[in-house]
Amino acid sequence: MVSGPAVPVIAIDGPSASGKGTVAAAVAAHLDFHYLDSGALYRLVAKAALDRGVLLNDEPKIAKIAVNLAVRFSGTSIYLDGEDVTDAIRTESISAGSSIVAAQPAVRAALLARQRAFRSLPGLVADGRDMESIVFPDAVLKVFLTASAETRAERRYKQLIGKGISDNIPRLLQELRDRDERDCNRASAPLIQLPDARLLDTTNLTVAEAIAQVLRWVEPVIPRPSMGA
Ligand code: CDP
């Protein structure tokens, strides 16, 4: 299997609930590329730790959990120790927990090779916080996808309601702000917009418009087989 630098990576980083997961998955489907939802790995670590009663600030124990994480991605479903946890890792307590474990360097190190293993032909679309700075610094396209905090809180609210999880917008807004603060100000792999990343502010864009913009940026950097040749 071809992997490594020969395989093109499109990286999409950005803050919580900016819509990067939706856009990244759609771009991957459009190009027939693999897709890595790196945030899911941090969510899985938080869930495994909480299930086992491990304190989220116990870095050595959390890193061990990250190394041994028995996870399987199958289509849009995610399995932890054989159990379907696709929706269970989207609760707000797991969101908060994931950003606590994600600040720990040993946990990030434990997940690095696992993330890079997703890089295989014909290409990969990866979303997260450090896809561009640490995991795939040689990505052929780097997008920093964001939206106003209020818009993001509304989007997260609709997403949770759609999953049958009730919540309220003021609480979600506070949670997003706390998580932004932790993700942007941590010492290890903070969320930053790199100078070579293109900014995509989706506050006033529909999902379809955001996907179309990324695909316009993709066109010159991913050689496509010529049609009808
Ligand atoms: O979907 P949402 O943007 O709310 O979160 P996510 O992408 O699933 O990521 C959950 C948490 O994992 C984030 O708040 C980050 O703390 C952490 N994370 C990270 O540190 N690095 C990544 N590459 C992806 C996520």
Boltz pocket constraint, residues with backbone or C-beta under 6 A from the ligand:
constraints:
  - pocket:
      binder: B
      contacts: [[A, 14], [A, 15], [A, 16], [A, 17], [A, 18], [A, 21], [A, 38], [A, 39], [A, 40], [A, 42], [A, 43], [A, 95], [A, 98], [A, 99], [A, 100], [A, 102], [A, 103], [A, 127], [A, 128], [A, 129], [A, 130], [A, 131], [A, 179], [A, 183], [A, 189]]
      max_distance: 6.0
